[in-house]
Amino acid sequence: MNARDVHMQYVTEAYDENGVVCKFELDLPDNFNYSYDIIDKIAECEPERRAMIWCDDEGRERIFTYGELSKLSNRAANMFLDKGIKYGDRVMTVLKRHWQMWIVVMGLEKIGAVLIPATNQLKKKDYVYRFEKAGVKFILATGDGEVCDNIERAVTEYPLKDKFIVKGSREGWIDFDDILMDYPATLERIPNKVDDDCLMFFSSGTTGYPKMVMHSHRYSASHIPTAKHWHHLNENSIHLTISESGWGKFFWGKLYGQMAVAATVMAYDFTKFAPGDVLKMIERYKVTSLCCPPTMYRFFIKEGMDGYDISSLRYATTAGEALNAEVYNKFFEYTGLKLMEGFGQTETVLIIGNPYNSVTRSGSMGKAMPMFDVIIADPDDKECPPDTTGEICVRLRDGVNNGIFKGYVNNDEANKKAFSNGLYHTGDTAYRDKDGYFWYVGRVDDVIKSSGYRIGPFEIESILMEHPAVLECAITAAPDPIRGQVVKATIVLTQKYKDKAGDDLAKELQKYVKTNTAPYKYPRIVEFVDELPKTISGKIRRVEIRSNDGIKK
């Protein structure tokens, strides 16, 4: 067996006459474990195959083979067992983009512990909340002083069994790097069940406290089509997803699907995002496939890509937020590459997308991926006719639903809301045209109801983003005694226009929207601000804007 074929023992797939994947099914054994059954098997087939290129913004570089990842993860697993981590224990990681994260993920999977990734942006209260809610017992964190300081403040309120430090040393912490190589590079397989708890995220919702999202071992294999058919990867690809390890996108784009198809993962461990530096990495390492959110593509465009040779890029994808047409068109002008959009959530893998060879429609998220039966549902959970806005839902199968999370931990109310009438409810709204393409509208709670109209924020935001004055914007509802609600635009101006904030510019922007879409959608209120309220993951908190304006949802 070749390394590229290891994943195929679990996959049944078919293609249409245009070469677009139209069927994808997973048949996972009862004891499936990604680290044993994918990484270790590839290592057995081709131990010298390159798995990852890691570099940082200080000039350091390391190349890892699949054989090395297999052995290093065995060493990590043996270390964890020796230090008291047991099957089912919940272990948090705060490891940025450090290469050790890949080793830690695989090592924890091998011993059956539950991984809880977290961002380095958390503060003391965030850690305490997560420790208590999840029952965290151990943590592995970067040696960054601020991160460790916040964790140490948190453990005074919620003690942990032990703390591991990576890339650094600190009194009272186990030095992961110092002792890793002291442990054996072999490991006897520890049995697990495919539906056991494996990975838990704290969701970055825009309302309330984060919910705990639990995935089983099915999640990792369910990302094979993410990499194979959306990122369009094979064993010769070098793929870069720009995400740190505290977010679900790390697992979408830097590990599970990519390594399952024996591709090479590009890991750029930077301290602060600088678009020019990322473009240099693409040029230097001949990256062939790129995935990042629209905001980062916007930064690349504003940086100007003419001075960089990124001709190695063969494919580019985007997700994480809605894609504005301006970004799509500008990137195509620069590179000749169409941004292939996709849609999924912390709770899922890719459920809607534009897979390789498909015909895209600018502004559309694409069609339902073949593992999922995706519908647009009305408030009664009935399927909407074409071109009607409703909630994006997935029809659940009897039995196994690969790629859908197990549920929210200790949250019956949220689970009842998410799973009802045979559907998984995403909480996002869209419409589907007669040809099966999905068009994003917004979160369910973001829809504005004004004078009998239902107005989604995304279209208006997209139009405003095309105006040279607008750097960022959020469209929300504001109360109105006559119409009930009216459209409000909260806008961050570009540097060139900052001193022009005022009534004249507001009227110009209102006219711009009226000219480019149905006039009833124009923002009757325009507010200029220095920054938009955002979640820790960078999503705009429209709920906070609405709350400040007296809208109670």
N, C-alpha and C positions, 0 to 999 in steps of 0.2 A: 504494500500500500504506500502511495506517495503522501507526503505531508498535506498536499492540497485536497486529498480525498478523505481525510480522516472524518470530517464532519458529515460526509455523504452517507455514512452508515445509519444516520438518524433522520435523513431527509428524503422526501419524495417531492419532486418538483416537475413542472412542465411549462412550456413556452408557447405563445401564440405564433401566428404566421409572421409577425414582425419581430420576433425574438424577445418579446416582453414576457416576463414571468407571469403566468396566469394561475399557477397552482403551487402551493408550498405547504407541505405538511410535515410535522415533526412526530416521530415515534421514539420516545425516550425510554430507556430501560428504567426499571423501578429503582435502581441504585445509581442513577446518573449523577455525576459530579464533574463539572467543567474542568477543574484543575487536573483531575486524574484522567478523564476520558477524552479531553481535547489536548491540553498542553503537554501532558506526559506522553500521549500517543504520538503527537507530532515530533516530540523529542526523541522518541524511539525510532521513528522513521528517518528523520534528518536532523540529528543533534546539532549540526553546524549551521543550520538555516538561520538567517538573521531574523530576529523577532522584533527588536526595538533599537532605535537610535535615540539616545538621550543626550541632551546638551543643555547648558544653562547660559544665563546672560553674563557669566564671568569667564566664559571660554572653555569650561570643562566639557568633556565628552566621554560617553561610554557606549559601546555596542554590545548588545546582549543577544545570544543565540537562544533558540528554544531549549536546547540542552541545558544551558546555564539557568534559564528561568525555572526549569523543572527541578534542578538540584538545589538552587537557592530557596525555592519555596519549600522543599523538603527540610532544609536547614531551619527555616523560619517556623515551620510546623513543629519540629522537634523542640525548638526554643520555647514556643508557646506552651506546649505540653509540660515542659520542665518547669515553667514559671507559674503553672497552675491554671491555665486557661482550659476549660473543659467543653465538651460537646454541648451546644446550646447556649453557652455564655455569650452575652452581648458585649461587643468590643467596638469602641469608637476609634476612628482614625481622623487625624487632622494633618495631612501630609502634602498639601499643595500639589505640585507636579513632580515631586521627588521620585527617583526611580524605585526607591524602596516600596512605594505604594503597590506596585505590581506584585512584588514578592509577598507583601503582607496579605493582599487580597487572596492570592492562591494558597498561601500557608493557612490562613483562617478557614478557607473552604475545605481544605484537606482534613482538618480536625473537626469540622462540623460546627464551628462557632458562627455566630451571626454578626456580620459586619454592619456597622453604622457609620457611613462616611459623613464628614462635616467640613465646612469651610473654615479657613483660618480667620475669617472676619467675625466670628462669634465673640461675644463678650461674656463676662461672668454669669449674668442672669440667663443668657442663652444656654450655657453649659449646664447650669443647675436645672433648668427646665428639662433639657434633654436627658440628663443623667437620671432624674427622678421618674420621668414618664416612661423611659425605655428600660430602666433597670440596668444601666451600664455598669459593668464590673471592672473593665480595663480600658485604657486609652493608649494609643500610639500617636505621638504628636511631633511636629517639626521643632527643631531647636530654637526657632524664632523666639526671642525673649518675650515679646508681647503675648504670643500664643500661650507659652508656658505660664506666664504670670496670671493670665485670666483663668487658666485651668486650676492653678494652685489656689486662687481665691475661691473657685467653685467647690473644690474638694473640702474646704473647711465647712461647707454646708452639706455636702453629699460625698462622703468618703468613697474612694474606689479601692479595689483590692491591690492594684498596682498601676504604675505609669511607665511607659517606654518612651524614650526620646530618640529621635532620628536626626542625623546631621547636627550633632552637638552633644554636650554633656551637662548634667545638672545634678546637684545633690538630691538624693531621694528618688531619682529616676533610674530605670534600667537602660543602659546604653545599648540600643539595638545593634548599631553598626559594630561596636566593639566586640560583641560576643557572638554575632551571627555565624562566623566561620568556625566557631568552636563546636558546632553541632553537626551530626552526621548528615550527609547528602542523600541518604536513602531513608525510605519511610514505608512501613507496612501499611497497606490501605486500610483506612478506618471507615467502616460501613456507614452509609447514610441512605435515606429515602429521597427520591426525587422531589417529593412534595414537602420535605422538611423546610423550616425557616432557614434562609440563607443570607438575605440582604435586606436591610431596612433603611428607608429614607425618611427624613423629616421633610414633608412637602413644603414648598415655598409658596403657599397660597397667599392671595392678596387680602384675605379676610381672616380674622381670628388667629389663634395660635397654630403653629404647624401641626399637621396630623402625621401619624406614624404609618408609613406605607410598607407593608411586608411582602417580599417576594420569596418564592421558593427557588430551588435549583433549576426550575424550568426557564427562569428569566434569561439566563446566560445563553442558552441555545436558541432562544426565541429572537435573539439579536443577529442570528446568521443572515436573514434576509436584509436587515438594516445595512450590513456591510457588503454583502454579495450583490444585492440587486438595487440598493439605493446609492450607496457610496461607489458601487461598481468596482469592487476590489477583487484581486486574485493574488496568487502567490508572488507575483512580480511587483505588486503595488507598494508604494510608500505613502501612508495616509497620515494626515495631520488634522486632528480635531482640537480646537482651541478651547480647553476647559480644564479647570483644576479639579482635583479628585474629590472635592466636597459635594459635587453635583452629579445628578443622574447622567448628565451628558458625558461624563468621563466613561461610564460603562457602556453608553451608546456608541462612543467613537474612539476609545483608546484601549480597548481590551477585548471584550467578549466576541463580537462578530468579526472584528478585524483579525484577531489571532486564530479564530476558528477556521478561517479560509487561508491561513498560513501567510498572511501579508506581513509587512513590516510597519510597525507603529512608530511615528515620529513624535517624540516627546520633548517639547521646548519648555524648560523650567525657568520661566522668567519671573522677576519680582513685580514689575509693573508693565502692563500692556503698552507696547509702542508699535504702531502699525508698520513702520519702516523696518524694525528689527525682525518682525515676523516675516515680512516679504524677503528679507535677506536670508532667513533660514530656509524658506521655500526654494530660493535660488541656489543656496549652497548645497543642500542635500537632495536636490532634484525631486522634491515632493510631487507626487502624481495626482493626489486626491486631497481635497480640502473640505472641511466642514466647520462652519462657525455661524453664529446668529447674524441676522441682518445688520445689527448695529455695528459689528466688527467689519463687515463688508463696506459699510458706509464710511468707517474710519479709513479703510484702505483707499477708497475712492477719493476722500478728502486729502489723504497723504499724497496721492498722485502715484500711479504705478508705472509710469513711463520709464523711470530710471532703474527698474529692476527687471532682471531676466527671469520671469516665472513661466517660461515656455514649457517647462516640464509638466505643468498642470494639465491633466487630461479631463478632470471631472471636478465639479464643485457643487456642494449641497448646502442647504441651510435649514435651520429649525430653531425652536426656542421662543420665537415671537413671530408675528405676522410679517410677511415680506412685502415691502412697498415696491410699487412698479418702478420708481425712480432708481432704486438700488439695483434691481434686476437689469434694467436697461443700461445703466452706466457700466456695470461690471461686464456685461456682454460686449459693450463698445471697446473696453480695454482689452479683454482676453479672448473674445469669441466663444466664451463658455456660457451656457445657459445655467443659471442657478436652479438646481433641482430641489424644490421645496418638499418638506415632509412634515407630518404632524403626529405627535404622540405626547405622552405625559409621563410624569414620575411613576404613575400607576401602570403604565403600559410600555410596550415597545412601539415601533413605528406602525401605526394603524392606517394612515393615509399617506400617500407619497407619489413621487414621480420616478419610478424605477428606470433602469437603463433601457434604452431603445424606445421608451414611451414618447408620445407626442405631448409636449407641454402646452399649457395655456397660461400666458403671463398673468400672474396674480392668483392662480389657482393652486391649492395645496396638492392637487393630483387626484388620484382615484384610490379606492380602498385597496389596501395590500391584500394579497390572496389568502392570508391566514385568517382574515377577519371579514365578517358580514356587517358592514357599517351602514347605518341608516340615519336619516334626519327625522327626529321624532317631535310630535306636537306635545302640548302639555298633558295630553291623555295617553302618551306613549304610543300613539299611532303614527305610522310612517307618513311623512308629509309628501305631497306631490312635488314634482320638479320646480325649482326656482322659488321655493317657499322656505323662509328661514325657520329653523327649529334647532333642537339640541342634537349634537353629534352623539350617537349612541352605538354600541356594539351589541348585536344579538349574541347571546351566550349559548353555547352548545350544552347539551346534556353531557355531564362528565367533565373531561379535561378541557381547559381553556388556556392553552399555551400563550404566553405574552401578556396576560392579564394578571394583575396582582392578587394575592390571597385575600386581602382586605385591610381595612384600617384597624390598627391594634387598639383594643380596649375602647372602641368607639362604635357602639351599636347604632346610634342615631345616624352617623355618617355612612355606615354600611347600608342601612335601609334606604338612604337617599341615593346611594351609588348603584345599588343592585336591586332592581324592582322590575316586575313584569317581564322577566326573562331578558333584561337589558342591563348593560353597564352604561351608566350615565357619566359622560365626561365633564359636564358643566360648561362646555364650550358650544357656541352657536355658529351655524353655517347654513348655507343652502347648497343643494346639489342640482346641477343642470341636467338636461335630458340625456346628455352623453355620459353622465356618471362622474363629472368633475366636481370637486368640493371647493367652495369659496368661503373663506373664513369671515365671520362677522364680529365675534367678541365673546367674552364670558357671559353666561346667562344673566348675571347681575349687572352687566355693563350696558344692556340694551336700554335705550332712551325711548320713552313713550311721550310723544308731544302732539297734542291736537289730533289724536287718533292715529298718528304715524308711529311705526316702530323703526327706530333709527339705530343702526350699529355704528360704533365709534371708528372701526378700522378704516372704512372707506374715506371718511372725512380726514382722519389722521394722514392717510396716504396722500391725499391731495395737498394738504398743508405742507407735508414734508417735501413736496416738489418746489415750494417757494424758497428762494434763496435766503429769506430772513429767518427761516425756521430750522433750528438745530434739533429740538425735541418737542413733542407736544402730546397732550392727553385730552381726549374728548370725553366729557361726562355730562350727566344731567344736572341742571340747576333748577330750583323751584320757581314756578311762575304762577301768579294768581289767575291768569286767564287760560293758559295752555296746559297747566298742570306741571309740565316740565319743559325746559328749553335746552338747546344744545349750548354747551360751554366749552371753549377751547382754552386750555392752560398751556402757555407756550414759553419755551426757552429759546431766546434769540441767538443767532450766530454772532460772532464777535463784531462783524462789520455793521450789524444792525442794532447793537445793544443801546446805542445812544438815540435811537429813533423810536423807542417804545412810547406809545401814546395813541391818541384817538385816530390820528391819520393812518398810522400803520394798521391799527385794528380794522378800520374800514377797508383798507386795501386788501387785507387777508380775507375779510368777509366776502368782498366782491370776487376774490379769486376762487373761493369755494363755490359761490353761486354760479360762476362761469363754467365750472368744471363738473358740477353734479346738479341733481334736482335742488332747486332753490330752497325747499322746505328744510333741507339738511344743514343749511349754513349756521355757523355758531353765532347766536344772538348776543352772547357774552364772550369777550376775549380778555383774558388776564395774562399779563407778562410776569414771569417769575425767574429767579436765578437758577432754580433747580426743581425737578419734579420729585415728589415723595416716592421712594422705591423700597421694595423688599430687599432683604440681604442678598438675594440672588439677582437683583437688578431689574425686577419686573415693576412696572409702574403701579403704584397703589392708588388706583382710581377711587377705591372705597374711602380713602382718607380725604381726597378732594371732595367727593360727594358729601361726606360727613361734615366737613367744614362749611359746606354750602347748605346744610340742613336737609339733605336727602338721607333717609334712614334705611339704606340698603347698600 
